[in-house]
């Protein structure tokens, strides 16, 4: 098996815990190349915690996270840093460094991870800002722009090193429906153009049903995953009442299709 | 990944070749165009001002002649190429991978926004004027804050203020007993320093015993209150600013306002009163610790007996001296509470502004403590206290 046909991200019997308190246990899922992989579930079920475990901010209590063939938590620090350079993360509020301009924010990973001269870095930063629709905003400080723009600037920074996997934490939180839709479109176009894989933590129904190609559903009651698959397919055929309630905003699912016996 | 026999060796450099023959010029791109690749050929091409001279037609076709891998550098190159090409030249990118065209379209979908022109730099005269204006405004705001605080503290004392008793007790214990260990250490050391300084001079006259007087007077009239003020502005003033600043960032202060609480009554007055109450007590403690430090130093380095030292200390201390020190301490308490809380309430909405507010609170408190110290000392001198 070569690296090309290996799934870019895979979780194996992952157990997430804060100290003694188990958040989720036995998570098993595979994110394939080009997927828009949705991590969904009700509030407080551990979606963001799972994200923190996937992007190397928190060590799992048990289980493994594979990036390609590499076991992230078993790798030595240099390999881990190399893995992290291949991913990009968009945090909920953008998480821009407030003392730097947008262009400087985007340039930070470029300056530390590439040998490029300042002129090229500046050009790359401008390109990334243009990609997210913020051309000409390079000299603005995060405090001078709106929340939606901050989020897009955060995306430009996440894109800086041309990542293979992009993680989004609640991308549409705090955005109006039109901006949220535009961000979805942007994510789709970037995925198609860059050939990247997207992992999205969200509970925004409209968004996850329209863009998701695969998903994992975390349940707060049983503390484990209760469904995987494309969100639209889950909506159509998942028998689990929790998943159905979630995907239909609590409205009752249609009566189950009774298997008709042909006369 | 180990290279296997089947992998074709790929050049890790970006290659390009301009072909002027034919009806329109063709720029053929090949090789690797990634962040890790060697892009010197592309840079050299763009750096040459005559690279694109003498094109046969107004169309420049960019062709994919075996691009092995590409990333942002290719996009940057094409954007630069569009700028470098002679006026009126159109780039025909139809031969490039569709992802490249999609990203370039995305990048040019929103027209760049020009930064608003910065206002012209003011002249030095204007700057002096603006600075003085800001200074007056700042002083005015501080005074208004002080007046509001006095009114609020009055309401609290007559029982009409709206605050939670538990919060007040928390603040009291945090800025009182919590400060004792560090204050003890600092005051003890200052007492010893005063004793050592005095000892060197007084030995010349054989008047070592007056060390006790020097330490007692210095600690009660001046150093006890000053040390308490400095310790508390670093410890409690900074904590007030950080606490209220974080509440401001978190919109908690707005929530208080809409719940009908005045932040002044609810947050500032309890803190100011707590400091006003605690500072004289802490200063008394600091005076005692300083005198103890002086005694340790004096008895250890000179032939004074503890009884002698104690007698001399007691005879040099006066109620008037102690009271004047305690009054100073109370004034410093108000200074610390006002600068801490004012900076906290006026804090901006970002994480960075909490840091700025905390720094400003400590700096302001220490500066104003020293200023008030000098003013009060002058006042005492005029009044003959």
HADDOCK unambig.tbl for C-alpha pairs under 7 A between the chains (distance, minus, plus):
assign (segid A and resid 98 and name CA) (segid B and resid 352 and name CA) 6.93 0.50 0.50
assign (segid A and resid 123 and name CA) (segid B and resid 76 and name CA) 6.55 0.50 0.50
assign (segid A and resid 124 and name CA) (segid B and resid 72 and name CA) 7.00 0.50 0.50
assign (segid A and resid 124 and name CA) (segid B and resid 76 and name CA) 6.37 0.50 0.50
assign (segid A and resid 127 and name CA) (segid B and resid 76 and name CA) 6.68 0.50 0.50
assign (segid A and resid 127 and name CA) (segid B and resid 107 and name CA) 6.77 0.50 0.50
assign (segid A and resid 130 and name CA) (segid B and resid 107 and name CA) 4.54 0.50 0.50
assign (segid A and resid 130 and name CA) (segid B and resid 108 and name CA) 6.70 0.50 0.50
assign (segid A and resid 131 and name CA) (segid B and resid 106 and name CA) 5.53 0.50 0.50
assign (segid A and resid 131 and name CA) (segid B and resid 107 and name CA) 4.03 0.50 0.50
assign (segid A and resid 133 and name CA) (segid B and resid 107 and name CA) 6.74 0.50 0.50
assign (segid A and resid 133 and name CA) (segid B and resid 109 and name CA) 7.00 0.50 0.50
assign (segid A and resid 133 and name CA) (segid B and resid 110 and name CA) 5.25 0.50 0.50
assign (segid A and resid 135 and name CA) (segid B and resid 111 and name CA) 6.74 0.50 0.50
assign (segid A and resid 135 and name CA) (segid B and resid 112 and name CA) 4.36 0.50 0.50
assign (segid A and resid 135 and name CA) (segid B and resid 113 and name CA) 6.22 0.50 0.50
assign (segid A and resid 136 and name CA) (segid B and resid 112 and name CA) 4.70 0.50 0.50
assign (segid A and resid 136 and name CA) (segid B and resid 113 and name CA) 4.61 0.50 0.50
assign (segid A and resid 136 and name CA) (segid B and resid 114 and name CA) 5.79 0.50 0.50
assign (segid A and resid 136 and name CA) (segid B and resid 115 and name CA) 6.95 0.50 0.50
assign (segid A and resid 137 and name CA) (segid B and resid 113 and name CA) 6.60 0.50 0.50
assign (segid A and resid 162 and name CA) (segid B and resid 71 and name CA) 6.68 0.50 0.50
assign (segid A and resid 162 and name CA) (segid B and resid 72 and name CA) 7.00 0.50 0.50
assign (segid A and resid 193 and name CA) (segid B and resid 99 and name CA) 4.12 0.50 0.50
assign (segid A and resid 193 and name CA) (segid B and resid 100 and name CA) 6.89 0.50 0.50
assign (segid A and resid 193 and name CA) (segid B and resid 102 and name CA) 6.06 0.50 0.50
assign (segid A and resid 193 and name CA) (segid B and resid 103 and name CA) 6.09 0.50 0.50
assign (segid A and resid 194 and name CA) (segid B and resid 99 and name CA) 6.60 0.50 0.50
